[in-house]
Amino acid sequence: MVHSSWLMVRAPRMLRKHWVCMRQLWYTLPMNHEQSTMNKVIVITGVSRGLGQAMTSGFIKLGHTVLGCARSKASVEQLNSKFGSPNNFTALDVADEAQVKNWAKQLLSQYGAPNLLINNAAIINDLAPLWEIPSEDFSNLVDINIKGVANVIRHFIPAMINRGSGIIVNLSSGWGRSTSPNVSSYCASKWAIEGMTRSLAQELPQGMAAIPLSPGIIHTEMLEVCYGKDAASYTSIQDWQVKAIPFLLQLSPADNGVPLTVPV
Ligand SMILES: NC(=O)c1ccc[n+]([C@@H]2O[C@H](COP(=O)([O-])OP(=O)(O)OC[C@H]3O[C@@H](n4cnc5c(N)ncnc54)[C@H](OP(=O)(O)O)[C@@H]3O)[C@@H](O)[C@H]2O)c1
């Protein structure tokens, strides 16, 4: 006979382990019909290249509507002519709250509250020890990587709360959970994202989620700043997209406040 105290200690641990295995399996499965056909409205910042652009094309391919932004006007024009309506791309700087406010107002009136809000836009510092990072560069990075995320959340979240549903994903990094030399300002910003997101998760009503997400290590322009030519030996954007799109689409309120990593 199994002793009841043994069950009380072991059962929750076994269940948790079982749950983790089930979820890992789920990520590797092809998407089911409902997931791929249910149209979501997805807001993504930083869509002009890298992971933002990969998420944009991946979601649109499955029939979702993407509302994106980036500073580069030329890229935004290209995205608008490539994907067309109902997708919508705007040139703006997330660090400029007035621009974000107008953008959110226009999108919310046209599309309603998004189902998924992905704060992806960020920059990295030119590699240097902390004391050699110019103060203006440090401030600029904080304005984009931390305050830019807060700006977007401030102007989109009230509509999501009103509706009582929606998932907010804030792109973190391995450097939001560990450190390396010469990326101190970037590390500081991503550790801030982890803290800010988990605090936000405790403020949200039931039915919503805020998730700090490390994407893994992917060969983008940002990675080239860090690793130079060696960046090419990391996961390609195409391989990342295949794993990341289904992973992002299955996030749910059960993930609220849990730091996650795309399984690449
Ligand atoms: N690649 C990796 O291995 C890796 C690892 C860990 C975390 N991450 C995170 O993943 C996210 C995407 O990284 P990535 O590698 O794809 O970077 P990336 O190739 O440098 O792309 C960054 C995107 O953000 C946009 N952006 C930057 N500043 C902006 C601003 N002020 N306003 C609006 N858009 C802005 C850029 O467009 P414009 O220049 O046109 O504005 C660009 O579209 C970032 O949050 C990054 O920290 C990446």
The ligand as an SDF file (V2000), in Angstrom:
LIG
                    3D

 48 52  0  0  0  0  0  0  0  0999 V2000
   19.0060   37.2990  -31.8780 N   0  0  0  0  0  0  0  0  0  0  0  0
   19.2100   36.7200  -30.7230 C   0  0  0  0  0  0  0  0  0  0  0  0
   19.9440   35.7270  -30.6020 O   0  0  0  0  0  0  0  0  0  0  0  0
   18.5170   37.2350  -29.4830 C   0  0  0  0  0  0  0  0  0  0  0  0
   18.8650   36.6290  -28.2690 C   0  0  0  0  0  0  0  0  0  0  0  0
   18.2400   37.0700  -27.1210 C   0  0  0  0  0  0  0  0  0  0  0  0
   17.2690   38.0550  -27.1950 C   0  0  0  0  0  0  0  0  0  0  0  0
   16.9690   38.6340  -28.3850 N   0  0  0  0  0  0  0  0  0  0  0  0
   15.9170   39.6520  -28.3890 C   0  0  0  0  0  0  0  0  0  0  0  0
   15.0120   39.3810  -29.4410 O   0  0  0  0  0  0  0  0  0  0  0  0
   14.4900   40.6190  -29.9550 C   0  0  0  0  0  0  0  0  0  0  0  0
   14.7440   40.7040  -31.4620 C   0  0  0  0  0  0  0  0  0  0  0  0
   16.1440   40.6480  -31.6690 O   0  0  0  0  0  0  0  0  0  0  0  0
   16.7940   40.5120  -33.1310 P   0  0  0  0  0  0  0  0  0  0  0  0
   17.9790   39.6720  -32.9680 O   0  0  0  0  0  0  0  0  0  0  0  0
   15.7600   40.1840  -34.1270 O   0  0  0  0  0  0  0  0  0  0  0  0
   17.2870   42.0380  -33.3230 O   0  0  0  0  0  0  0  0  0  0  0  0
   17.5190   42.8990  -34.6640 P   0  0  0  0  0  0  0  0  0  0  0  0
   17.8080   42.0040  -35.7970 O   0  0  0  0  0  0  0  0  0  0  0  0
   18.4980   43.9420  -34.3130 O   0  0  0  0  0  0  0  0  0  0  0  0
   16.0650   43.5730  -34.8930 O   0  0  0  0  0  0  0  0  0  0  0  0
   15.5750   44.4930  -33.9710 C   0  0  0  0  0  0  0  0  0  0  0  0
   14.2700   45.0590  -34.4810 C   0  0  0  0  0  0  0  0  0  0  0  0
   13.8220   46.0570  -33.5380 O   0  0  0  0  0  0  0  0  0  0  0  0
   13.5250   47.2650  -34.2400 C   0  0  0  0  0  0  0  0  0  0  0  0
   13.7470   48.4150  -33.3620 N   0  0  0  0  0  0  0  0  0  0  0  0
   14.8860   48.7510  -32.7170 C   0  0  0  0  0  0  0  0  0  0  0  0
   14.7140   49.8900  -32.0360 N   0  0  0  0  0  0  0  0  0  0  0  0
   13.4230   50.2830  -32.2460 C   0  0  0  0  0  0  0  0  0  0  0  0
   12.6580   51.3870  -31.8110 C   0  0  0  0  0  0  0  0  0  0  0  0
   13.1880   52.3430  -31.0380 N   0  0  0  0  0  0  0  0  0  0  0  0
   11.3660   51.4820  -32.2170 N   0  0  0  0  0  0  0  0  0  0  0  0
   10.8200   50.5280  -33.0210 C   0  0  0  0  0  0  0  0  0  0  0  0
   11.5080   49.4600  -33.4610 N   0  0  0  0  0  0  0  0  0  0  0  0
   12.7980   49.3400  -33.0850 C   0  0  0  0  0  0  0  0  0  0  0  0
   14.4570   47.2410  -35.4490 C   0  0  0  0  0  0  0  0  0  0  0  0
   13.9420   48.0150  -36.5140 O   0  0  0  0  0  0  0  0  0  0  0  0
   14.3910   49.5270  -36.8370 P   0  0  0  0  0  0  0  0  0  0  0  0
   15.8700   49.6110  -36.6710 O   0  0  0  0  0  0  0  0  0  0  0  0
   13.8870   49.7270  -38.2430 O   0  0  0  0  0  0  0  0  0  0  0  0
   13.6550   50.3660  -35.8520 O   0  0  0  0  0  0  0  0  0  0  0  0
   14.4060   45.7600  -35.8230 C   0  0  0  0  0  0  0  0  0  0  0  0
   13.2540   45.4990  -36.6080 O   0  0  0  0  0  0  0  0  0  0  0  0
   15.1680   41.7110  -29.1450 C   0  0  0  0  0  0  0  0  0  0  0  0
   14.3490   42.0660  -28.0490 O   0  0  0  0  0  0  0  0  0  0  0  0
   16.4300   41.0530  -28.6360 C   0  0  0  0  0  0  0  0  0  0  0  0
   16.9230   41.6700  -27.4910 O   0  0  0  0  0  0  0  0  0  0  0  0
   17.5740   38.2530  -29.5350 C   0  0  0  0  0  0  0  0  0  0  0  0
  1  2  1  0
  2  3  2  0
  2  4  1  0
  4  5  1  0
  4 48  2  0
  5  6  2  0
  6  7  1  0
  7  8  2  0
  8  9  1  0
  8 48  1  0
  9 10  1  0
  9 46  1  0
 10 11  1  0
 11 12  1  0
 11 44  1  0
 12 13  1  0
 13 14  1  0
 14 15  2  0
 14 16  1  0
 14 17  1  0
 17 18  1  0
 18 19  2  0
 18 20  1  0
 18 21  1  0
 21 22  1  0
 22 23  1  0
 23 24  1  0
 23 42  1  0
 24 25  1  0
 25 26  1  0
 25 36  1  0
 26 27  1  0
 26 35  1  0
 27 28  2  0
 28 29  1  0
 29 30  1  0
 29 35  2  0
 30 31  1  0
 30 32  2  0
 32 33  1  0
 33 34  2  0
 34 35  1  0
 36 37  1  0
 36 42  1  0
 37 38  1  0
 38 39  2  0
 38 40  1  0
 38 41  1  0
 42 43  1  0
 44 45  1  0
 44 46  1  0
 46 47  1  0
M  CHG  2   8   1  16  -1
M  END
$$$$
